[in-house]
């Protein structure tokens, strides 16, 4: 009986489910750089809460590199609940102007996040790979 309880409690956690992008805005836009701020909304389907402690992600729009985000951040992930990760991405303006400008005027774009996040509980943290692609309604000029 005890071994059954132990085995079920040690199941592999289910992946966090991406829900949507919210509150997209660009700050400090100039000819060399800018910062894109966006809230990523996720659902945790697991029966336990976690803590997100850092992100190291690249952002691609329609397969063009848009920028990088490296943050030390503390976000509580509730059990069986929705949570928001505020993400700041340092934009690569030269690459954006060269390869991705048309995407920013499109109504729908393929958005890809690629990198790692550090998630844990009780002081024990582990890096998890992130490779998420989604078609999003996306416009900087609403």
Backbone as a ProteinNet text record, in pm:
[ID]
protein_1_A
[PRIMARY]
XXXXXXXXXXXXXXXXXXXXXXXXXXXXXXXXXXXXXXXXXXXXXXXXXXXXXXXXXXXXXXXXXXXXXXXXXXXXXXXXXXXXXXXXXXXXXXXXXXXXXXXXXXXXXXXXXXXXXXXXXXXXXXXXXXXXXXXXXXXXXX
[TERTIARY]
83.2	0	87.9	189	277.3	353.9	396.9	471.2	381.8	253	160.8	146.6	133.6	122.9	251.1	365.4	493.2	506.5	467.8	479.9	388.9	266.4	176.1	218.1	279.4	322.6	448.6	520.1	644.1	624	499.9	474.8	545.5	578.3	640	539.5	580	487.2	446.5	323.4	275.3	329	346.6	398.8	301.5	357.7	276.7	214.6	90.4	16.6	12.8	68.2	63.9	-78.5	-124.9	-260.8	-261.2	-187.4	-192.8	-83	-64.8	17.8	-76.2	-36.1	-116.5	-24.9	-83.2	-16.2	115.2	114	232.4	260.9	383.7	422.8	573.7	613.8	756.1	796.2	909.6	961.9	1102.1	1141	1276.6	1313	1218.2	1243.7	1333.4	1446.9	1534.4	1602.1	1700.1	1759.7	1856.2	1894.2	1989.1	1926.3	1828.4	1768.5	1632.1	1562.7	1433	1404.3	1305.3	1263.4	1116.6	1087	950	906.5	794.3	738.8	609.2	594.1	474.3	449.1	323.7	286.3	249	313.3	281.4	190.8	74.5	-22	-16.6	0.6	11.4	-88.1	-114.4	-192.8	-103.7	-108.6	-38.2	-140.7	-135.8	-233.2	-197.5	-85.5	-37	-103.3	-101.2	-159.4	-63.1	41.1	137.9	183.4	215.6	266.6	416.7	468.1	610.5	652.5	780.6	834.5	922.1	896	981.3	1085.7	1216.2	1319.9	1400.7	1402	1475.9	1430.8	1454.8	1427	1550.6	1572.1	1678.6	1621.4	1554.1	1473.7	1506.7	1500.8	1507.2	1366.4	1332.3	1201.4	1216.5	1139.2	1137	995.1	984.4	855.5	868.2	780.9	787.1	929.5	993.6	1127.2	1241.7	1212.9	1317.6	1346.5	1475.1	1514.4	1474.2	1397.4	1349.8	1425.8	1466.2	1539	1559.5	1624	1661.1	1612.1	1574	1531.5	1607.5	1681.3	1748.2	1709.1	1628.7	1576.5	1588.6	1627.4	1609.9	1479.5	1382.8	1247.4	1184.2	1100.4	1030	881.3	831.2	690	635	533.2	466.6	375.4	387.8	304.4	207.3	79.4	-16.4	-50.7	-88.1	-130.5	-265	-278.3	-401.2	-454.8	-367.5	-409.6	-339.4	-391	-337.2	-240.6	-130.8	-33	25.6	88.2	142.9	292.6	367.5	511.2	536.7	579.7	614	751.2	755	878	926	1053.9	1117.6	1218.9	1201.8	1288.5	1365.2	1498.7	1581.6	1578.9	1520.1	1501.8	1628.9	1647.7	1757.4	1701.5	1712	1649.5	1705.4	1836.1	1894.5	1834.6	1824.3	1766.7	1617.1	1550.4	1408.1	1383.6	1460.4	1442.8	1480.3	1581.5	1629.7	1536.8	1488.1	1417.2	1272.8	1239.7	1111.4	1010.4	1041	950.2	813.3	808.3	678.9	591.4	652.6	576.3	501.7	560.2	497.9	372	355.2	235.3	130.8	162.2	69.5	-32.9	-146.2	-247.9	-217.9	-160.1	-122.1	24	94.9	235.2	264.6	367.7	416.7	517.7	488.2	575	640.4	772.9	845.8	932.4	921.5	1009.4	1100.9	1230.2	1328.4	1433.3	1456.9	1557.8	1533.6	1556.9	1543.8	1476.6	1406	1353.7	1394.1	1412.5	1447.3	1324.3	1277.9	1156.9	1187.6	1127.7	1151	1053.6	1089	1005.9	1093.6	1072.1	1144.7	1294.5	1339	1481.7	1552.5	1481.6	1540	1488.6	1580.5	1542.6	1608.1	1541	1591.1	1564.3	1658.9	1639.2	1555.2	1458.4	1373.8	1386.2	1396.2	1401.3	1263.7	1263.4	1140.6	1156.6	1061.7	1055.2	907.1	852.7	709.8	683	596.2	557.7	406	357.1	213.1	182.4	68.6	18.6	-61.1	-23.2	-84.7	-137.9	-250.8	-294.6	-199.1	-137.1	-24.5	-19.4	-29.3	-12.7	42.9	149.6	204.6	124.1	48.4	-23.9	-172.8	-232.7	-375.1	-459.5
-118.6	0	125.4	131.4	246.7	264.9	153	163.2	216.9	183	235.6	386.9	434.7	578.4	649.3	588.8	647.4	657.5	549.5	548.4	651.1	666.6	763.5	906.1	928.5	1064.2	1102.8	1005.8	1033.9	1033	1045.3	1051.3	1170.8	1157.2	1266.6	1381.4	1503.5	1616.1	1642.8	1688.7	1722.7	1860.1	1881.6	2008.9	2121.8	2239.5	2358.8	2391.4	2438	2462.7	2612.1	2650.3	2789.9	2826.2	2944.4	2989.7	3106.4	3214.4	3331.9	3433.4	3527.9	3646.6	3759.6	3844.3	3960.5	4080.7	4198.1	4323.7	4346.6	4322.2	4340.1	4488.1	4530.1	4667.8	4675.1	4777.8	4800.4	4930	4924.9	5041.4	5072.3	5197.4	5243.1	5211.8	5224.6	5195	5302.6	5260.1	5348.9	5267.5	5324.6	5256.2	5144.4	5133.7	5028.7	4917.7	4952.4	4847.8	4891.6	4797.4	4821.7	4705.7	4724.1	4618.2	4588.2	4462.3	4417.3	4357.8	4404.7	4349.9	4278.8	4159.5	4079.9	3988.9	3964.3	3869.2	3737.8	3630.1	3495.9	3429.9	3384.4	3322.8	3171.2	3099.6	2953.7	2893.1	2764.3	2685.3	2572.8	2550.2	2437.4	2327.3	2215.2	2107.3	2012.6	2035.1	1944.6	1972.8	1873.6	1884.1	1946.2	2010.2	2072.2	2204.6	2299.3	2427.9	2422.9	2519.7	2530.1	2676.4	2700.4	2835.8	2847.9	2948.1	2979.2	3078.1	3047.6	3136.8	3208.5	3156.2	3226.9	3181.6	3270.8	3239.7	3272.5	3196.9	3221	3177.6	3271.9	3236.9	3325.8	3265.4	3339.4	3345.5	3459.6	3479.5	3491.4	3410.7	3413.5	3446.5	3529.6	3558.3	3522.9	3431.6	3379.8	3338.4	3265.3	3206.6	3309	3436	3538.2	3566.6	3565.4	3595.7	3738.6	3754.6	3887.1	3941.5	3850.3	3898.3	3791.2	3832.6	3739	3791.7	3698.7	3732.2	3644.6	3708.4	3637.5	3710.2	3645.7	3710.9	3620.6	3679.8	3616	3672.6	3585.3	3630.1	3529.6	3575.4	3485.2	3488.1	3377.3	3366.4	3241.1	3258.7	3144.8	3077.8	2946.7	2867.9	2788.1	2828.2	2759.7	2620.6	2532.1	2398.8	2410.7	2338.6	2340.4	2480.9	2572.9	2711.1	2783.9	2901.1	2986.9	3087.1	3115.6	3211.9	3288.7	3401.7	3490	3509.9	3502.6	3528.2	3658.1	3764.9	3888.6	3872.7	3885.6	3861.2	3991.3	4019.2	4132.4	4077.2	4114.6	4064.9	4182.4	4171.8	4273.8	4244.7	4337.6	4317.9	4344.7	4267	4285.5	4369.2	4501.5	4592.4	4572.2	4553.1	4533.5	4411.4	4300.1	4179.7	4197.4	4267.4	4293.6	4371.9	4478.3	4559.3	4482	4397.4	4321.3	4205.7	4130.5	4006.4	3998.4	4070.3	4044.3	4155.2	4266.9	4380.9	4348.7	4274.4	4239.2	4160.9	4076.9	3997.3	4084.2	4196.9	4282.9	4351.6	4354.7	4414.8	4309.2	4182.6	4074.1	4060.9	4001.5	3978.4	3852.2	3753.9	3630.2	3599.2	3556.7	3522.3	3393.5	3323.5	3208	3259.4	3239.6	3283.7	3160.6	3165.3	3052.1	3101.7	3034.5	3056.6	2936	2960.5	2852.9	2884.8	2791.3	2813.6	2728.5	2787.6	2714.3	2801.6	2735.4	2800.7	2715.6	2781	2709.2	2709.7	2588.2	2570.5	2473.7	2496.7	2405.6	2424.4	2358.4	2363.1	2328.8	2398	2366.7	2383.6	2478.4	2503.2	2412.6	2317.6	2228.3	2272.7	2317.3	2370.3	2289.4	2287.1	2213.6	2296.7	2294	2360.3	2271.7	2333.3	2263	2331.7	2251.4	2305	2356.6	2466.7	2523.5	2530.3	2474.8	2488	2491.5	2612.1	2629.1	2715.1	2666.9	2741.5	2750.3	2868.9	2890.5	2996.3	2982.3	3087.4	3183.8	3310.6	3409.9	3527.4	3580.5	3710	3810.5	3890	3970.8	4097.6	4211.2	4337.4	4440	4504.3	4610.8	4739.1	4746.5	4870.5	4842.3	4822.4	4789.1	4912.9
0	0	0	83.9	90.9	-40.4	-100.3	-225.6	-337.2	-336.2	-436.7	-421.2	-299.9	-275.2	-316.9	-290.2	-326.9	-478.8	-549.9	-695.2	-760.1	-709	-769.5	-737.5	-622.9	-589.6	-665.9	-721.5	-793.5	-945.1	-988.5	-1132.1	-1192.6	-1318.7	-1392.4	-1401.6	-1368.2	-1377.2	-1522	-1539.6	-1673.5	-1711.2	-1841.5	-1891.4	-1861.1	-1836.7	-1822.1	-1957.4	-1956.6	-2080.4	-2110.8	-2225.9	-2267.6	-2305.8	-2259.8	-2289.5	-2388.9	-2355.5	-2441.5	-2406.7	-2498.9	-2478.2	-2439.8	-2343.6	-2305.1	-2284.3	-2293.1	-2257.9	-2332.3	-2460.9	-2543.9	-2564.7	-2535.3	-2563	-2584	-2658.8	-2684.6	-2615	-2543.8	-2473.2	-2523.6	-2510.6	-2545.6	-2690.2	-2780.4	-2921.1	-2982	-3037.6	-3112.3	-3222	-3289.7	-3403.9	-3366.2	-3240.2	-3203.1	-3118.8	-3034.3	-2952	-2899.8	-2837.7	-2776.1	-2682.7	-2597.5	-2506.8	-2532.7	-2559.4	-2574.3	-2441.6	-2389.8	-2266.2	-2300.8	-2246.4	-2272.9	-2153.4	-2124.1	-2020.3	-2086.8	-2043.3	-2092.1	-1989.3	-2033.2	-1942.6	-1962.2	-1850.9	-1851.2	-1753.6	-1772.2	-1678.5	-1626	-1494.9	-1434.1	-1408.2	-1482.7	-1464.9	-1349.4	-1283.2	-1178.8	-1044	-957.1	-822.7	-722.4	-768.6	-679.6	-739.8	-652.2	-695.2	-714.9	-786.7	-815.3	-806.2	-825.1	-828.4	-952.5	-1036	-1150.2	-1101.5	-1124.4	-1072.2	-1179.8	-1303.3	-1408.5	-1546.5	-1644	-1783.9	-1866.4	-1970.7	-2068	-2202.8	-2271	-2387.8	-2507.4	-2626.1	-2751.2	-2808	-2868.3	-2927.4	-3078.2	-3150	-3295.8	-3340.3	-3443.8	-3505.1	-3651.9	-3697.1	-3834.1	-3870.6	-3782.9	-3794.3	-3798.1	-3776.7	-3767.2	-3620.4	-3583.9	-3447.2	-3414.5	-3305.2	-3266.7	-3146.5	-3053.2	-2937.3	-2833.4	-2722.3	-2615.8	-2480.9	-2394.4	-2258.3	-2160.1	-2070.7	-1961.3	-1833.2	-1749	-1629.7	-1507.6	-1397	-1266.9	-1214.4	-1194	-1163.1	-1068	-980.4	-888.5	-921.4	-975.4	-1008.9	-942.2	-859.5	-796.4	-898.4	-907.8	-998.1	-911.3	-909.5	-822.3	-874	-782.4	-826	-895.7	-1006.6	-1086.7	-1105.9	-1147.8	-1163.2	-1276	-1305.4	-1410	-1347.3	-1417.2	-1369.3	-1486.9	-1455.6	-1558.2	-1535.7	-1645	-1642.1	-1717.8	-1647.7	-1718.3	-1784.4	-1915.3	-1991	-2053.9	-2039.2	-2105.8	-2204.8	-2331.5	-2438.3	-2496.5	-2493.9	-2558.2	-2708.5	-2783.4	-2926.9	-3005	-3108.7	-3203.7	-3318.9	-3309.1	-3405.7	-3546.3	-3559.1	-3692.4	-3760.6	-3688.4	-3746.9	-3771	-3681.1	-3697.4	-3825.7	-3847.5	-3968	-4094.2	-4082.7	-4198.5	-4234.8	-4132.8	-4161.6	-4111.6	-4006	-3943	-3945.8	-4010	-4005.3	-4063.9	-4174.1	-4234.9	-4139.5	-4056.2	-3960.4	-3860.4	-3823.3	-3723.2	-3775.5	-3907.4	-3965.3	-4001.4	-3983.4	-4012.6	-3901.3	-3934.8	-3832.2	-3752.6	-3817.4	-3747.8	-3777.5	-3673.4	-3688.8	-3612.3	-3655.1	-3580.6	-3478.7	-3350.9	-3242.4	-3181.5	-3166	-3108	-2992.8	-2878.7	-2764.2	-2754.1	-2746	-2743.4	-2638	-2546.7	-2443.9	-2321.9	-2202.2	-2076.1	-1971.4	-1880.5	-1760.6	-1641.6	-1527.2	-1404.8	-1314.3	-1280.5	-1201.1	-1088.5	-971.6	-861.1	-748.2	-638.4	-518.6	-399.2	-289.4	-166.8	-177.9	-259.1	-272.7	-371.7	-432.6	-532.8	-669.5	-755.2	-885.9	-997	-1111.7	-1226.8	-1351.6	-1447.2	-1575.7	-1666.6	-1731.6	-1828.1	-1962.6	-2067.5	-2202.7	-2242.2	-2315.6	-2369.5	-2520.1	-2592.6	-2737.8	-2771.7	-2773.2	-2790.4	-2913	-3001.7	-3120.7	-3125.7	-3161.1	-3168.4	-3273.1	-3337.7	-3426	-3337.4	-3340.8	-3253	-3332.6	-3287.8	-3337.9	-3276.7	-3361	-3314.3	-3397.6	-3333.2	-3403	-3306.5	-3344.7	-3262.5	-3275.7	-3383.2	-3413.6	-3416.7	-3300.3	-3290.7	-3304.7
[MASK]
++++++++++++++++++++++++++++++++++++++++++++++++++++++++++++++++++++++++++++++++++++++++++++++++++++++++++++++++++++++++++++++++++++++++++++++

